[in-house]
């Protein structure tokens, strides 16, 4: 949705329109990627981005009586085009009145969070069926932007009946996610509530661990990978929490019933550092969390290595991938609109899509399974391995296209791929 928001902003600015941007909470913002509503001043036009019940993005264009539809057909067609390019749905609605921000301001409570307000030591963030209460350690200075989200002493979520429960972490983003859950009829103790609490606990443990090793200067070449794994995991978890601040993101929250325990070969994190400063602190749960994350990463790396080994063996043995690809097939990611794979994550998304495409097109069941696994695993691979997978894809595509002239360089490419794969999995 962020990419679509930025593109719509560029279209409106390119048409020399004066715009006011609003985020999910109905508050003004200067960041186009954060905007979910675009109000055109004196243009009688409001554009709203949202997710429907299935999670699909919708662009809802609302026009009032003063909007000249005939004069703005190109503008609307451009907005429709970028929406469809991001696999979204476009809707146009006309009203027999002028469009004003007040016409949607009430939705800031029903769909998101109100602007924080309150007294010197207490702040409130109101939602339709609950509110988030923030107790501060210092007095709030209204002249300082964001002061009601700082100096947190404690956080409480209060439902519509006045039942108040303390959020166990001093983590505003996590408390807002829980407030969204309660606003939708949930409680702390149900499956989704426990999921949110589990994510926040993991973020807290990782933050404590990373601060500890940085403060005590424990990072070295021998444990740098552990630290990077933790940083990457914490970034992912924080992104997951932020997604729960929207109704669409919350509706997508999946809960898996699973209990995982570290086996007898679990990772001893303390031994990976030059000297042990952990035993003098209450960090047992923190180290357990880090050990689990590192173990999961090592397990995933091993699975990826085994998958690459399978692919290496197939290429080495001259396996028939049973592909009859049409170079002009519109479902081939190489033939899709490049805008679909634009943005920071675009290249990765295209590699993943290409692997899925090969998995669907091959008549070799073993190859199909390998391509499917790689399509999912590609997001967890390092740059060197991703580069190798791309070379494999290009090699397989050249051999799989029907009616295409056989390249003399196919064999050298195969040798290059085999050499690189042999080094990677050794």
Secondary structure, DSSP 8 states (H G I E B T S, - for coil): -HHHHHHHHHHHHHTT--EEEE-TTS-B-S-GGG-SEEEETTTTEEEEEEE-TTS-EEEEEEE-TT--TGGGHHHHHHHHHHHHHTT-EEEEEE-SS---THHHHTHHHHHS----EE-SSEEEEE-SSEEEEEEESS---TTSTTGGGSSEEEEEEEETTS-EEEESSS-HHHHHHHHHHHHTT--TTSHHHHHHHHHHHHHHHHHHHHHHHHHTT---TTTHHHHHHHHHHHHHHHHHHHHTTSHHHHHT-----------TT---SGGGSSS--STTSS-HHHHHHHHHHHHHHHHHHHHHHHHHHHHHHHHHTT------B-TT-TTSGGGS-GGGG-STTHHHHHHHHHHHHHHHH-S-HHHHHHHHHHHHHGGGS-HHHHHHHHHHHHHHHHHHBSSS---TTHHHHHHHHHHHHHHHH-
